[in-house]
Structures are given as C-alpha cells and as structure tokens.
Amino acid sequence: MGNAIKPHIKNAEKTGVLQVANTGLTEFPREMFQLVNNLRTLDISNNKIKELPPALEQFKNLKNLTAVQIHITSLPSEMGSLKKLECVNFSMNELTSLPDSFASLVNLRTINLSNNKFREFPAVFTHMKRLEMLDLSHNKLTAVPDHVKDVSAIEINLNQNQISSLSEAISECSKLKVLRLEENCLQLTAIPDKILTDSQISLLAIEGNLFESKDLHRREGWEMYMERFTATKKKLY
C-alpha cells in the first residue's frame, strides 16, 4: 500500500492537497504523517479505513477533510485539536454521535453528516458561529430541539429523517435562510407559526410530510413568508 500512495504523498508535499479516495486503504497510512505541517486538504473517501486515528490531531493546518463512506462508527475526540478546519464531509458512514470536542471546531463553515445514523440533533453545532451549511439529511432524527436556536447556519438540511417534532425556537435562528424538511413525519400542526411570521427563513422545503403543502398556504403568516421568498428570488435573478 505504501508504494500505491507514494505518488500522492509526493504531490501533496508540493500542493498541500492529498487525494487518496478509492485507493483500497484499510487503515490510515503512516506515510501521511510526513505531511503534518503542510496538509490543508485531505480526501480519504470510499476506502475501508473504519477508524480515524487519534494521531489525526497532528494535522494542525488541515482545512478540508472529506471521509465519505469509510465505514466509521465514531470520530476521535482528538479531532477537536484541528482548529483550522473549515469544511468536513463524513456522509455515508455509521455515525450516531459527535465527540464533545467537536464544539472546539469554531471555524467550521460546512458540515455534511448526511446518510449516517444520528437519532438526536447534536448540541455541539451551537458553538460554531461561522457555520453556513449544515447537512443532516438521511439520518434517523425524530425531533428538532430548542437548542437549535443557537445554530448560526444559513442553511440546514434535515430532509428524509423521521422528524415529527419541530421546536418553535428554530424561528430564532438569526441567520437561517433555508430550511429543508422534506420527507419527514411532520403534521401540519407541528409547523410553528413563527417560522412564517417571525423568522429569517425565505425558503422552507416541506414536501413529502403528513399534510398537503397547499394546507400550509392557509396558515397565518404565509403571506409574510412569501414576501421573504419573493424578495430572495429577485436578488438571485
């Protein structure tokens, strides 16, 4: 395996980018630790690594980490040392929770945790004031809790979960513009009025729940929501 990734290592020494997706890795290669000082982007997707080593904390300059479908069930607590991380993609794994140390990653802008096995909405996201995009679609979430109000994301994707309860506190998200809740288990009565009347949300994707989307149009605040939706659309065109 060492010979197989040698060219990738050599290239990464010059570029700071290591792309070893689909290379048949079964463990984190020791050769990669030659790059601890200059590696900024790492993609180890579609391998059978199954575990990220605690020594990952040595990559202090890492900004982008992509580890899609590597069969991991947890993340090492040492990940909290990677303070420069801006983008992580752990989609299509077996994750059920995040270590508390994840809250230290305050520079994260994009988090993709889609297609995992989360049953609860992690509280660690409330510490990430630069967060722009949070993707928790295709998990097993059943509720959106009150602490969501402190999430700073511009877009939250919760499509294709099992959500039947949505906290009114989500209307307090000061930066939230796009909320995706398609194909969940929401009744019409579970949609708080304040999302329509008193939030920054300008795109609410709600198809595929336990009510007809047109029924939402009759709710108080629908016109206020549509004003935000139309104003945003005009900015795009």
N, C-alpha and C positions, 0 to 999 in steps of 0.2 A: 504493500500500500504506500510505503514511503516513496518509492520511485514514481508511482502514479501521480502523487500530488506535488512532487518536486518542482515541475514547471510552474504550477500555480503559486507555489511559495516564492519562487524566484521573481515572478511577475508582480506579486503582491509587495515585495520589498521595494519595488520602484513606485507602484501606484497607490499603495495603502488599501487596495481592494482585493479580497480573497474570495473567489467564486469556486466553491467545491461542491455545488449541488449535483446530485445524480452521479456521484463518483464511487458508490459502493462502500462508503465508510461505515464501519460498525462501532467505532469509538472516535473520540476527539484526538486527532493526530498530534503526537508530541512535536512534530516538526513545526506546527503552527506557532509554538511558543517562541520561535525566532522572531516573530512579528509583534511581540507585546508592546513595543514602543511606537510603532507607526501604523498599525492596522486601524482603519477607520470604518471599513465596510466588510461584513462577513456574511456569506450565504452558504449555509450547510444543509439546505433543503433536500428532501427526498433521499435521505440516507436512513440507515438503521442504527443510529447512534444510541437512542433510548435514554441517554442521560447526559446532561451538560455538567462538566466537572466544576467543582468549587474554584479551581485554578483559573477559571474564566475571568475572575476578578482582576487578573493581571493586565488585561487589555484596557488600560485606563483611557485610551483615546478613541475607543470604539463609539461610533455614532449611529451606525445602522446594523442591526442584527436580524437576519432572516433565517428562521429554522422551521420551515413548513414541512409537515409530515415526516418527522424524525422519530415518532413513537415515544415521545417523552410523557411522563405522567406527573412530573413536578419540575420546578425550577430551583436551583440552588440559592440559598439566602445570600450567598456572596455576590449575587448579581447586583445587589444594592450599591456595590462599590463602583459600578460603571456610570459615574455621574454625568458623563458627556453623551450618553445615549439619547438620540432624538427620535428614532423610529425602530419599533420592534414588530416582528411578524412571527407569531407562534401558531398560526392557523393549522387546522387539520392534525391536531395532536390529541392527547388524552388528559389534558389538564383539568383539574377540578377546583383549584385554588391558586393563589399567588402568595409568595412569602411576604411577611410584613415589611421586609427590607425594600421591597419593590416601591414603597412610598418615597424612598430616597431618590428615585429617578425623576427629579423635578424638571428636567429639561426635555422629557418626552413630549413629542408633538403628535405622533401617530402610533396607535396601539391596535394591532389586529390579533384578536383571540377567537376568531370565528371557527366554527367546527371543532369545538372542544366539548368538555362535559361539565361546565360551570352550572351549579344549581342556585348559587347566590351571587348577587351583584357585589363585586369586591369593593371594600371601602377605601382601598389604597389610592384609587384614582382621585380622591378629593384633595390630595396633596400636590397634584400636578397642574400648576397654574398656566403652563404653556400648552397644555393639551388642546389639539384641534380636532382630531378624528379618533373616535373610539368604536371599534367593531367587535361586538359580542354576539353577532348573528349565529344561528345554527348551534345553539347551546341548549341547556335544559333549565333556563331561568323561569321561575314562576311568578316573580314579583319584582317591581322596581321600588326600592325602599326610599325612606325620607332623605338619607344622606346623599342621594343623587343631586340635591340642590347645590352642593359644593363642587360638582364636577364642572370644569371650565371648558369642556369641549364645544366646538362649533357644530359638530355632527356626531350623533350617537345612533349606531345601527344595532337594533335589537330584533331584527327580522327572524322569523322561524325559531322562536323559543316556545315556551308553554306559559307565557305571561297572562295571568288573569287579574292581577292587581297592579295598579299604577298610581304611585304617590302623587298627590297634588303638588308636592314640593318640586316636582320637575319643572313646573312653571316658573320657579325662582332661578333657574339656571341662567345666569346673566348673559352668556354668550351663545347659548344654544339656538341655532337657526334651523337645523334639520334633525327631525326625529323620525326614525324608521321603526315601525311596529307591525309590519306586515306578517300575516300568517302566524298569529298568536291565538290566545284563548280569551280575548277581551270581550266583555259585554259592553253595550253602548253606555250603560250606567257607570262603567269603570273608567270612562274618559272624563277627567276633571274639566269642569267649565273653564277654569283658569288657564288651561292650555290655549283655549281660543280667545278668551277675553283679556288675559293679563300675562302674556309671555312674549318672548322674542322669537318664538318659533314661526317660521314662514313657510316651512314645508313639513307637513305631517302626513306620512305614508302609513295608511291604516287598513289597506285592502286585506281581505282574507281572514277577518276575525268573525266573531259570532253575531254580527249585525251587518246590515247593508250600509255601505258608505254614505249613501244618499240620506240615511236617517240622521247622520251627524250634521247635515246641512240645516236641519230644523232647530238645532241647539242654539241657545243663547250664545252670542259671540262669534257665530260662524262668519258673519259679515266682517267683523273686525279681523278675524284670521285671514279672510280673502283679500282684504286691503294689504296686509303684510305680504301675502303670497304674490299678489299682482305687482306690488312695488319692487319686490326682489326680482321678479321675472323681467321687469322693464330694465333693471340695471344690467341684466345679462345680455340683452339684445339691443 
